[in-house]
Amino acid sequence: MENDGDQISESNISKVFDPFFTTKKNGTGLGLFISYNLIKENNGTIEVSNIDNGVRVSLNFQI
């Protein structure tokens, strides 16, 4: 999945899956943490990276 919104700062991109990490005023920082753990429990991987015009989120699962 890709979007054309703001990129994630390089200092934050390594923290996006950390519990309680958020850049939003009213955020809890649990959404990507929970997603990461669910995907991992199901033998998958999730990666977040900046692209030229936004952010790419890649999900991979073993079949």
PDB file with SEQRES, HELIX, SHEET and CRYST1 records, atoms N, CA, C and O in Angstrom:
SEQRES   1 A   63  MET GLU ASN ASP GLY ASP GLN ILE SER GLU SER ASN ILE          
SEQRES   2 A   63  SER LYS VAL PHE ASP PRO PHE PHE THR THR LYS LYS ASN          
SEQRES   3 A   63  GLY THR GLY LEU GLY LEU PHE ILE SER TYR ASN LEU ILE          
SEQRES   4 A   63  LYS GLU ASN ASN GLY THR ILE GLU VAL SER ASN ILE ASP          
SEQRES   5 A   63  ASN GLY VAL ARG VAL SER LEU ASN PHE GLN ILE                  
HELIX    1 AA1 GLU A   10  ILE A   13  1                                   4    
HELIX    2 AA2 GLY A   31  GLU A   41  1                                  11    
SHEET    1 AA1 3 GLU A   2  ASN A   3  0                                        
SHEET    2 AA1 3 GLY A  54  PHE A  61 -1                                        
SHEET    3 AA1 3 GLY A  44  ILE A  51 -1                                        
CRYST1    1.000    1.000    1.000  90.00  90.00  90.00 P 1           1          
ATOM      1  N   MET A   1       0.853  -1.156   0.000  1.00  0.00           N  
ATOM      2  CA  MET A   1       0.000   0.000   0.000  1.00  0.00           C  
ATOM      3  C   MET A   1       0.907   1.228   0.000  1.00  0.00           C  
ATOM      4  O   MET A   1       1.936   1.248   0.675  1.00  0.00           O  
ATOM      5  N   GLU A   2       0.527   2.232  -0.745  1.00  0.00           N  
ATOM      6  CA  GLU A   2       1.269   3.484  -0.792  1.00  0.00           C  
ATOM      7  C   GLU A   2       0.312   4.640  -0.631  1.00  0.00           C  
ATOM      8  O   GLU A   2      -0.865   4.551  -0.982  1.00  0.00           O  
ATOM      9  N   ASN A   3       0.834   5.725  -0.094  1.00  0.00           N  
ATOM     10  CA  ASN A   3       0.039   6.946  -0.062  1.00  0.00           C  
ATOM     11  C   ASN A   3       0.874   8.092  -0.584  1.00  0.00           C  
ATOM     12  O   ASN A   3       2.082   7.951  -0.774  1.00  0.00           O  
ATOM     13  N   ASP A   4       0.248   9.211  -0.815  1.00  0.00           N  
ATOM     14  CA  ASP A   4       0.963  10.386  -1.307  1.00  0.00           C  
ATOM     15  C   ASP A   4       0.932  11.507  -0.271  1.00  0.00           C  
ATOM     16  O   ASP A   4       0.971  12.688  -0.614  1.00  0.00           O  
ATOM     17  N   GLY A   5       0.861  11.119   0.993  1.00  0.00           N  
ATOM     18  CA  GLY A   5       0.863  12.105   2.074  1.00  0.00           C  
ATOM     19  C   GLY A   5       2.275  12.438   2.494  1.00  0.00           C  
ATOM     20  O   GLY A   5       3.235  12.211   1.758  1.00  0.00           O  
ATOM     21  N   ASP A   6       2.383  12.976   3.681  1.00  0.00           N  
ATOM     22  CA  ASP A   6       3.686  13.340   4.226  1.00  0.00           C  
ATOM     23  C   ASP A   6       4.523  12.104   4.497  1.00  0.00           C  
ATOM     24  O   ASP A   6       4.004  11.062   4.899  1.00  0.00           O  
ATOM     25  N   GLN A   7       5.813  12.228   4.273  1.00  0.00           N  
ATOM     26  CA  GLN A   7       6.725  11.150   4.621  1.00  0.00           C  
ATOM     27  C   GLN A   7       6.930  11.106   6.129  1.00  0.00           C  
ATOM     28  O   GLN A   7       6.630  12.071   6.832  1.00  0.00           O  
ATOM     29  N   ILE A   8       7.441   9.987   6.619  1.00  0.00           N  
ATOM     30  CA  ILE A   8       7.786   9.836   8.026  1.00  0.00           C  
ATOM     31  C   ILE A   8       9.233  10.263   8.183  1.00  0.00           C  
ATOM     32  O   ILE A   8      10.091   9.846   7.405  1.00  0.00           O  
ATOM     33  N   SER A   9       9.513  11.088   9.179  1.00  0.00           N  
ATOM     34  CA  SER A   9      10.887  11.553   9.349  1.00  0.00           C  
ATOM     35  C   SER A   9      11.810  10.359   9.597  1.00  0.00           C  
ATOM     36  O   SER A   9      11.407   9.363  10.196  1.00  0.00           O  
ATOM     37  N   GLU A  10      13.033  10.475   9.133  1.00  0.00           N  
ATOM     38  CA  GLU A  10      13.997   9.382   9.278  1.00  0.00           C  
ATOM     39  C   GLU A  10      14.236   9.039  10.745  1.00  0.00           C  
ATOM     40  O   GLU A  10      14.514   7.885  11.072  1.00  0.00           O  
ATOM     41  N   SER A  11      14.133  10.020  11.623  1.00  0.00           N  
ATOM     42  CA  SER A  11      14.336   9.745  13.051  1.00  0.00           C  
ATOM     43  C   SER A  11      13.161   8.977  13.656  1.00  0.00           C  
ATOM     44  O   SER A  11      13.316   8.346  14.702  1.00  0.00           O  
ATOM     45  N   ASN A  12      12.000   9.018  13.025  1.00  0.00           N  
ATOM     46  CA  ASN A  12      10.814   8.331  13.540  1.00  0.00           C  
ATOM     47  C   ASN A  12      10.533   6.994  12.873  1.00  0.00           C  
ATOM     48  O   ASN A  12       9.839   6.155  13.446  1.00  0.00           O  
ATOM     49  N   ILE A  13      11.055   6.784  11.684  1.00  0.00           N  
ATOM     50  CA  ILE A  13      10.665   5.590  10.919  1.00  0.00           C  
ATOM     51  C   ILE A  13      11.052   4.298  11.641  1.00  0.00           C  
ATOM     52  O   ILE A  13      10.366   3.287  11.492  1.00  0.00           O  
ATOM     53  N   SER A  14      12.124   4.312  12.412  1.00  0.00           N  
ATOM     54  CA  SER A  14      12.524   3.107  13.138  1.00  0.00           C  
ATOM     55  C   SER A  14      11.695   2.899  14.400  1.00  0.00           C  
ATOM     56  O   SER A  14      11.801   1.850  15.035  1.00  0.00           O  
ATOM     57  N   LYS A  15      10.879   3.867  14.773  1.00  0.00           N  
ATOM     58  CA  LYS A  15      10.093   3.806  16.003  1.00  0.00           C  
ATOM     59  C   LYS A  15       8.615   3.512  15.774  1.00  0.00           C  
ATOM     60  O   LYS A  15       7.878   3.338  16.744  1.00  0.00           O  
ATOM     61  N   VAL A  16       8.159   3.453  14.533  1.00  0.00           N  
ATOM     62  CA  VAL A  16       6.717   3.387  14.261  1.00  0.00           C  
ATOM     63  C   VAL A  16       6.030   2.162  14.849  1.00  0.00           C  
ATOM     64  O   VAL A  16       4.820   2.192  15.071  1.00  0.00           O  
ATOM     65  N   PHE A  17       6.773   1.076  15.109  1.00  0.00           N  
ATOM     66  CA  PHE A  17       6.171  -0.126  15.679  1.00  0.00           C  
ATOM     67  C   PHE A  17       6.358  -0.213  17.189  1.00  0.00           C  
ATOM     68  O   PHE A  17       5.929  -1.189  17.804  1.00  0.00           O  
ATOM     69  N   ASP A  18       6.986   0.780  17.793  1.00  0.00           N  
ATOM     70  CA  ASP A  18       7.180   0.791  19.244  1.00  0.00           C  
ATOM     71  C   ASP A  18       5.869   1.097  19.955  1.00  0.00           C  
ATOM     72  O   ASP A  18       5.099   1.942  19.498  1.00  0.00           O  
ATOM     73  N   PRO A  19       5.605   0.414  21.079  1.00  0.00           N  
ATOM     74  CA  PRO A  19       4.371   0.707  21.815  1.00  0.00           C  
ATOM     75  C   PRO A  19       4.373   2.131  22.351  1.00  0.00           C  
ATOM     76  O   PRO A  19       5.381   2.613  22.866  1.00  0.00           O  
ATOM     77  N   PHE A  20       3.251   2.783  22.226  1.00  0.00           N  
ATOM     78  CA  PHE A  20       2.996   4.133  22.726  1.00  0.00           C  
ATOM     79  C   PHE A  20       3.755   5.224  21.974  1.00  0.00           C  
ATOM     80  O   PHE A  20       3.782   6.369  22.424  1.00  0.00           O  
ATOM     81  N   PHE A  21       4.373   4.894  20.838  1.00  0.00           N  
ATOM     82  CA  PHE A  21       5.015   5.933  20.030  1.00  0.00           C  
ATOM     83  C   PHE A  21       3.961   6.575  19.140  1.00  0.00           C  
ATOM     84  O   PHE A  21       3.272   5.884  18.391  1.00  0.00           O  
ATOM     85  N   THR A  22       3.838   7.880  19.222  1.00  0.00           N  
ATOM     86  CA  THR A  22       2.908   8.610  18.369  1.00  0.00           C  
ATOM     87  C   THR A  22       3.431  10.013  18.143  1.00  0.00           C  
ATOM     88  O   THR A  22       4.185  10.548  18.955  1.00  0.00           O  
ATOM     89  N   THR A  23       3.026  10.597  17.042  1.00  0.00           N  
ATOM     90  CA  THR A  23       3.320  12.002  16.773  1.00  0.00           C  
ATOM     91  C   THR A  23       2.041  12.823  16.795  1.00  0.00           C  
ATOM     92  O   THR A  23       2.063  14.032  16.563  1.00  0.00           O  
ATOM     93  N   LYS A  24       0.925  12.157  17.077  1.00  0.00           N  
ATOM     94  CA  LYS A  24      -0.368  12.832  17.096  1.00  0.00           C  
ATOM     95  C   LYS A  24      -0.705  13.304  18.505  1.00  0.00           C  
ATOM     96  O   LYS A  24      -0.391  12.629  19.486  1.00  0.00           O  
ATOM     97  N   LYS A  25      -1.336  14.446  18.597  1.00  0.00           N  
ATOM     98  CA  LYS A  25      -1.677  15.027  19.887  1.00  0.00           C  
ATOM     99  C   LYS A  25      -2.553  14.086  20.719  1.00  0.00           C  
ATOM    100  O   LYS A  25      -2.324  13.939  21.919  1.00  0.00           O  
ATOM    101  N   ASN A  26      -3.535  13.457  20.110  1.00  0.00           N  
ATOM    102  CA  ASN A  26      -4.452  12.583  20.830  1.00  0.00           C  
ATOM    103  C   ASN A  26      -4.256  11.110  20.496  1.00  0.00           C  
ATOM    104  O   ASN A  26      -5.161  10.303  20.713  1.00  0.00           O  
ATOM    105  N   GLY A  27      -3.103  10.753  19.977  1.00  0.00           N  
ATOM    106  CA  GLY A  27      -2.858   9.364  19.620  1.00  0.00           C  
ATOM    107  C   GLY A  27      -2.421   8.532  20.813  1.00  0.00           C  
ATOM    108  O   GLY A  27      -1.894   9.048  21.798  1.00  0.00           O  
ATOM    109  N   THR A  28      -2.656   7.215  20.698  1.00  0.00           N  
ATOM    110  CA  THR A  28      -2.213   6.304  21.759  1.00  0.00           C  
ATOM    111  C   THR A  28      -0.915   5.598  21.393  1.00  0.00           C  
ATOM    112  O   THR A  28      -0.212   5.107  22.276  1.00  0.00           O  
ATOM    113  N   GLY A  29      -0.586   5.539  20.109  1.00  0.00           N  
ATOM    114  CA  GLY A  29       0.632   4.864  19.689  1.00  0.00           C  
ATOM    115  C   GLY A  29       0.534   3.351  19.762  1.00  0.00           C  
ATOM    116  O   GLY A  29       1.552   2.670  19.884  1.00  0.00           O  
ATOM    117  N   LEU A  30      -0.669   2.820  19.688  1.00  0.00           N  
ATOM    118  CA  LEU A  30      -0.828   1.369  19.785  1.00  0.00           C  
ATOM    119  C   LEU A  30      -1.226   0.705  18.469  1.00  0.00           C  
ATOM    120  O   LEU A  30      -1.093  -0.512  18.344  1.00  0.00           O  
ATOM    121  N   GLY A  31      -1.703   1.451  17.501  1.00  0.00           N  
ATOM    122  CA  GLY A  31      -2.212   0.869  16.263  1.00  0.00           C  
ATOM    123  C   GLY A  31      -1.194   0.053  15.503  1.00  0.00           C  
ATOM    124  O   GLY A  31      -1.446  -1.118  15.216  1.00  0.00           O  
ATOM    125  N   LEU A  32      -0.054   0.625  15.166  1.00  0.00           N  
ATOM    126  CA  LEU A  32       0.959  -0.119  14.422  1.00  0.00           C  
ATOM    127  C   LEU A  32       1.648  -1.151  15.296  1.00  0.00           C  
ATOM    128  O   LEU A  32       2.103  -2.175  14.785  1.00  0.00           O  
ATOM    129  N   PHE A  33       1.739  -0.912  16.600  1.00  0.00           N  
ATOM    130  CA  PHE A  33       2.307  -1.888  17.520  1.00  0.00           C  
ATOM    131  C   PHE A  33       1.459  -3.154  17.531  1.00  0.00           C  
ATOM    132  O   PHE A  33       1.998  -4.258  17.447  1.00  0.00           O  
ATOM    133  N   ILE A  34       0.149  -3.009  17.634  1.00  0.00           N  
ATOM    134  CA  ILE A  34      -0.763  -4.159  17.633  1.00  0.00           C  
ATOM    135  C   ILE A  34      -0.727  -4.848  16.271  1.00  0.00           C  
ATOM    136  O   ILE A  34      -0.655  -6.075  16.198  1.00  0.00           O  
ATOM    137  N   SER A  35      -0.776  -4.074  15.203  1.00  0.00           N  
ATOM    138  CA  SER A  35      -0.719  -4.651  13.855  1.00  0.00           C  
ATOM    139  C   SER A  35       0.556  -5.455  13.656  1.00  0.00           C  
ATOM    140  O   SER A  35       0.515  -6.572  13.140  1.00  0.00           O  
ATOM    141  N   TYR A  36       1.683  -4.893  14.061  1.00  0.00           N  
ATOM    142  CA  TYR A  36       2.978  -5.568  13.925  1.00  0.00           C  
ATOM    143  C   TYR A  36       2.953  -6.922  14.629  1.00  0.00           C  
ATOM    144  O   TYR A  36       3.390  -7.925  14.065  1.00  0.00           O  
ATOM    145  N   ASN A  37       2.444  -6.952  15.855  1.00  0.00           N  
ATOM    146  CA  ASN A  37       2.424  -8.193  16.622  1.00  0.00           C  
ATOM    147  C   ASN A  37       1.468  -9.223  16.040  1.00  0.00           C  
ATOM    148  O   ASN A  37       1.785 -10.412  16.033  1.00  0.00           O  
ATOM    149  N   LEU A  38       0.313  -8.802  15.552  1.00  0.00           N  
ATOM    150  CA  LEU A  38      -0.621  -9.737  14.916  1.00  0.00           C  
ATOM    151  C   LEU A  38      -0.022 -10.334  13.649  1.00  0.00           C  
ATOM    152  O   LEU A  38      -0.150 -11.532  13.397  1.00  0.00           O  
ATOM    153  N   ILE A  39       0.623  -9.501  12.864  1.00  0.00           N  
ATOM    154  CA  ILE A  39       1.240  -9.973  11.622  1.00  0.00           C  
ATOM    155  C   ILE A  39       2.378 -10.939  11.941  1.00  0.00           C  
ATOM    156  O   ILE A  39       2.508 -11.982  11.300  1.00  0.00           O  
ATOM    157  N   LYS A  40       3.201 -10.593  12.928  1.00  0.00           N  
ATOM    158  CA  LYS A  40       4.311 -11.449  13.330  1.00  0.00           C  
ATOM    159  C   LYS A  40       3.818 -12.800  13.834  1.00  0.00           C  
ATOM    160  O   LYS A  40       4.407 -13.831  13.509  1.00  0.00           O  
ATOM    161  N   GLU A  41       2.740 -12.810  14.628  1.00  0.00           N  
ATOM    162  CA  GLU A  41       2.168 -14.062  15.140  1.00  0.00           C  
ATOM    163  C   GLU A  41       1.650 -14.964  14.028  1.00  0.00           C  
ATOM    164  O   GLU A  41       1.513 -16.173  14.218  1.00  0.00           O  
ATOM    165  N   ASN A  42       1.365 -14.387  12.883  1.00  0.00           N  
ATOM    166  CA  ASN A  42       0.865 -15.142  11.744  1.00  0.00           C  
ATOM    167  C   ASN A  42       1.936 -15.331  10.668  1.00  0.00           C  
ATOM    168  O   ASN A  42       1.632 -15.455   9.482  1.00  0.00           O  
ATOM    169  N   ASN A  43       3.191 -15.349  11.111  1.00  0.00           N  
ATOM    170  CA  ASN A  43       4.353 -15.603  10.237  1.00  0.00           C  
ATOM    171  C   ASN A  43       4.455 -14.615   9.092  1.00  0.00           C  
ATOM    172  O   ASN A  43       4.809 -14.986   7.973  1.00  0.00           O  
ATOM    173  N   GLY A  44       4.148 -13.375   9.365  1.00  0.00           N  
ATOM    174  CA  GLY A  44       4.254 -12.345   8.354  1.00  0.00           C  
ATOM    175  C   GLY A  44       5.248 -11.268   8.743  1.00  0.00           C  
ATOM    176  O   GLY A  44       5.794 -11.263   9.846  1.00  0.00           O  
ATOM    177  N   THR A  45       5.465 -10.373   7.824  1.00  0.00           N  
ATOM    178  CA  THR A  45       6.313  -9.212   8.084  1.00  0.00           C  
ATOM    179  C   THR A  45       5.588  -7.962   7.612  1.00  0.00           C  
ATOM    180  O   THR A  45       4.762  -8.013   6.701  1.00  0.00           O  
ATOM    181  N   ILE A  46       5.906  -6.853   8.236  1.00  0.00           N  
ATOM    182  CA  ILE A  46       5.394  -5.554   7.821  1.00  0.00           C  
ATOM    183  C   ILE A  46       6.573  -4.598   7.792  1.00  0.00           C  
ATOM    184  O   ILE A  46       7.386  -4.577   8.716  1.00  0.00           O  
ATOM    185  N   GLU A  47       6.663  -3.818   6.743  1.00  0.00           N  
ATOM    186  CA  GLU A  47       7.747  -2.853   6.583  1.00  0.00           C  
ATOM    187  C   GLU A  47       7.150  -1.509   6.182  1.00  0.00           C  
ATOM    188  O   GLU A  47       6.198  -1.443   5.404  1.00  0.00           O  
ATOM    189  N   VAL A  48       7.718  -0.454   6.720  1.00  0.00           N  
ATOM    190  CA  VAL A  48       7.311   0.905   6.378  1.00  0.00           C  
ATOM    191  C   VAL A  48       8.525   1.626   5.817  1.00  0.00           C  
ATOM    192  O   VAL A  48       9.604   1.597   6.409  1.00  0.00           O  
ATOM    193  N   SER A  49       8.343   2.273   4.670  1.00  0.00           N  
ATOM    194  CA  SER A  49       9.455   3.008   4.065  1.00  0.00           C  
ATOM    195  C   SER A  49       8.932   4.254   3.357  1.00  0.00           C  
ATOM    196  O   SER A  49       7.794   4.295   2.888  1.00  0.00           O  
ATOM    197  N   ASN A  50       9.776   5.246   3.293  1.00  0.00           N  
ATOM    198  CA  ASN A  50       9.452   6.459   2.537  1.00  0.00           C  
ATOM    199  C   ASN A  50       9.713   6.214   1.067  1.00  0.00           C  
ATOM    200  O   ASN A  50      10.686   5.554   0.703  1.00  0.00           O  
ATOM    201  N   ILE A  51       8.852   6.739   0.230  1.00  0.00           N  
ATOM    202  CA  ILE A  51       9.053   6.709  -1.215  1.00  0.00           C  
ATOM    203  C   ILE A  51       9.075   8.153  -1.699  1.00  0.00           C  
ATOM    204  O   ILE A  51       8.887   9.075  -0.906  1.00  0.00           O  
ATOM    205  N   ASP A  52       9.299   8.353  -2.973  1.00  0.00           N  
ATOM    206  CA  ASP A  52       9.451   9.711  -3.504  1.00  0.00           C  
ATOM    207  C   ASP A  52       8.321  10.649  -3.109  1.00  0.00           C  
ATOM    208  O   ASP A  52       8.570  11.807  -2.773  1.00  0.00           O  
ATOM    209  N   ASN A  53       7.104  10.175  -3.143  1.00  0.00           N  
ATOM    210  CA  ASN A  53       5.970  11.074  -2.917  1.00  0.00           C  
ATOM    211  C   ASN A  53       5.073  10.627  -1.758  1.00  0.00           C  
ATOM    212  O   ASN A  53       3.884  10.949  -1.748  1.00  0.00           O  
ATOM    213  N   GLY A  54       5.619   9.891  -0.781  1.00  0.00           N  
ATOM    214  CA  GLY A  54       4.791   9.466   0.338  1.00  0.00           C  
ATOM    215  C   GLY A  54       5.411   8.339   1.121  1.00  0.00           C  
ATOM    216  O   GLY A  54       6.619   8.318   1.354  1.00  0.00           O  
ATOM    217  N   VAL A  55       4.567   7.389   1.534  1.00  0.00           N  
ATOM    218  CA  VAL A  55       4.993   6.273   2.375  1.00  0.00           C  
ATOM    219  C   VAL A  55       4.467   4.968   1.790  1.00  0.00           C  
ATOM    220  O   VAL A  55       3.354   4.915   1.269  1.00  0.00           O  
ATOM    221  N   ARG A  56       5.280   3.915   1.881  1.00  0.00           N  
ATOM    222  CA  ARG A  56       4.868   2.590   1.434  1.00  0.00           C  
ATOM    223  C   ARG A  56       4.833   1.668   2.656  1.00  0.00           C  
ATOM    224  O   ARG A  56       5.769   1.650   3.455  1.00  0.00           O  
ATOM    225  N   VAL A  57       3.750   0.907   2.792  1.00  0.00           N  
ATOM    226  CA  VAL A  57       3.623  -0.126   3.818  1.00  0.00           C  
ATOM    227  C   VAL A  57       3.508  -1.455   3.086  1.00  0.00           C  
ATOM    228  O   VAL A  57       2.611  -1.651   2.267  1.00  0.00           O  
ATOM    229  N   SER A  58       4.422  -2.359   3.390  1.00  0.00           N  
ATOM    230  CA  SER A  58       4.440  -3.674   2.726  1.00  0.00           C  
ATOM    231  C   SER A  58       4.148  -4.766   3.735  1.00  0.00           C  
ATOM    232  O   SER A  58       4.788  -4.842   4.784  1.00  0.00           O  
ATOM    233  N   LEU A  59       3.173  -5.617   3.416  1.00  0.00           N  
ATOM    234  CA  LEU A  59       2.835  -6.779   4.227  1.00  0.00           C  
ATOM    235  C   LEU A  59       3.184  -8.023   3.440  1.00  0.00           C  
ATOM    236  O   LEU A  59       2.848  -8.133   2.261  1.00  0.00           O  
ATOM    237  N   ASN A  60       3.861  -8.966   4.090  1.00  0.00           N  
ATOM    238  CA  ASN A  60       4.231 -10.222   3.439  1.00  0.00           C  
ATOM    239  C   ASN A  60       3.877 -11.374   4.363  1.00  0.00           C  
ATOM    240  O   ASN A  60       4.187 -11.344   5.555  1.00  0.00           O  
ATOM    241  N   PHE A  61       3.225 -12.394   3.806  1.00  0.00           N  
ATOM    242  CA  PHE A  61       2.855 -13.575   4.572  1.00  0.00           C  
ATOM    243  C   PHE A  61       3.338 -14.823   3.855  1.00  0.00           C  
ATOM    244  O   PHE A  61       3.336 -14.890   2.626  1.00  0.00           O  
ATOM    245  N   GLN A  62       3.751 -15.808   4.640  1.00  0.00           N  
ATOM    246  CA  GLN A  62       4.131 -17.091   4.068  1.00  0.00           C  
ATOM    247  C   GLN A  62       2.870 -17.890   3.752  1.00  0.00           C  
ATOM    248  O   GLN A  62       1.901 -17.868   4.511  1.00  0.00           O  
ATOM    249  N   ILE A  63       2.895 -18.583   2.637  1.00  0.00           N  
ATOM    250  CA  ILE A  63       1.745 -19.396   2.242  1.00  0.00           C  
ATOM    251  C   ILE A  63       2.041 -20.849   2.527  1.00  0.00           C  
ATOM    252  O   ILE A  63       1.203 -21.712   2.268  1.00  0.00           O  
TER     253      ILE A  63                                                      
END                                                                             
